[in-house]
Amino acid sequence: VCNGGHDQFFFNSTGIVWKDAIEGMHMIGAEEIAANFQKAIDMFGGEVPFDRDERGDMLDELAEKEDFDDFEEIDSFYYENDDLTALMYEYVKSHPAEFVVDGEYDYFEMDM
């Protein structure tokens, strides 16, 4: 979203993570940002296609609507209220056990 707004987010391959994104926002307590993101999802009818071509077609349909503002209001809210990074850091610090891998990690060195 920070590089092209919500339109770019949904247009690019990143659009497939929309469910994960909103669930993560709720998980870390970013309720206002999640509600804002939900407005973008609602423009797609409440479900955003995982298929990139389908998303692109839907974005084209949205762009043809007379009242469509290219997510401008949603983007502006996001940019003015972008505290996601701070909330993510706080969540990780408050839930360290969720970020520990229980198992083995195969480490290898690359020859340079």
Secondary structure, DSSP 8 states (H G I E B T S, - for coil): -TTTHHHHHHHSGGGGGHHHHHHHHHHTT-HHHHHHHHHHHHHTTS---SSHHHHHHHHHHHHHSTT--TTHHHHHHHHHT--HHHHHHHHHHH-GGGG---S---------
